[in-house]
Amino acid sequence: MALKTFNVDKEIYAEFSKHCKKEGISMSKQVEKFLMQEIEKIKAKSEKIPGKRDLKKMEEKIAEDNEIHEHSFMKYC
């Protein structure tokens, strides 16, 4: 476990602390859960962004598709 310090608005902190005490849950665990959810979103988003290899494959596919659609008058198009 790492001990970290965050600056949080005192009213937000007080309200969340009150909620956690009322529900009998750990504020630290709730913050940890939130951070994990954010990490999962970041990973999911980065998986959707094509890497250099994927971009090269996409460029090759486009080039192949263009070759298929070429015709004798292509230079005039």
C-alpha positions as CSV (number, residue, x, y, z in Angstrom):
1,M,0.0,0.0,0.0
2,A,1.2,3.5,-0.8
3,L,0.2,6.5,1.3
4,K,-0.6,9.4,-1.0
5,T,-1.8,12.9,-0.4
6,F,-4.5,14.5,-2.6
7,N,-6.0,18.0,-2.5
8,V,-9.7,17.7,-2.5
9,D,-12.4,20.3,-1.9
10,K,-13.3,20.2,1.8
11,E,-17.0,20.1,1.2
12,I,-16.8,17.3,-1.2
13,Y,-14.5,15.4,1.2
14,A,-16.8,16.0,4.1
15,E,-19.9,14.8,2.2
16,F,-18.1,11.7,0.8
17,S,-16.6,10.9,4.3
18,K,-20.1,11.1,5.8
19,H,-21.5,8.8,3.1
20,C,-18.7,6.3,3.7
21,K,-19.2,6.3,7.4
22,K,-23.0,5.9,7.1
23,E,-22.6,3.0,4.7
24,G,-19.7,1.4,6.7
25,I,-17.3,1.5,3.7
26,S,-13.7,2.5,3.4
27,M,-13.1,5.8,1.8
28,S,-9.7,4.6,0.6
29,K,-11.2,1.5,-1.0
30,Q,-13.7,3.7,-2.8
31,V,-11.0,5.9,-4.2
32,E,-9.0,2.9,-5.2
33,K,-12.1,1.4,-7.0
34,F,-12.5,4.7,-8.8
35,L,-8.9,4.8,-9.9
36,M,-9.2,1.2,-11.2
37,Q,-12.3,2.1,-13.2
38,E,-10.4,5.0,-14.8
39,I,-7.4,2.7,-15.6
40,E,-9.8,0.2,-17.3
41,K,-11.3,3.1,-19.4
42,I,-7.9,4.3,-20.4
43,K,-6.8,0.7,-21.4
44,A,-10.0,0.1,-23.3
45,K,-9.6,3.4,-25.1
46,S,-5.9,2.8,-26.0
47,E,-6.8,-0.7,-27.4
48,K,-9.2,1.0,-29.9
49,I,-6.4,3.3,-31.1
50,P,-4.5,1.6,-33.9
51,G,-0.8,1.2,-33.4
52,K,1.8,1.7,-36.1
53,R,1.5,-1.9,-37.3
54,D,-2.2,-1.6,-37.5
55,L,-2.0,1.7,-39.5
56,K,0.5,0.1,-41.9
57,K,-1.9,-2.8,-42.4
58,M,-4.8,-0.4,-43.0
59,E,-2.7,1.6,-45.5
60,E,-1.8,-1.7,-47.3
61,K,-5.4,-2.7,-47.4
62,I,-6.4,0.7,-48.9
63,A,-3.7,0.4,-51.5
64,E,-4.9,-3.1,-52.4
65,D,-8.5,-1.9,-52.7
66,N,-7.4,0.9,-54.9
67,E,-5.5,-1.5,-57.2
68,I,-8.6,-3.6,-57.5
69,H,-10.7,-0.6,-58.6
70,E,-8.2,0.6,-61.2
71,H,-9.3,0.7,-64.8
72,S,-7.7,1.7,-68.1
73,F,-9.0,5.3,-67.8
74,M,-7.9,5.7,-64.1
75,K,-5.2,8.2,-65.0
76,Y,-7.9,10.6,-66.2
77,C,-10.0,10.3,-63.0
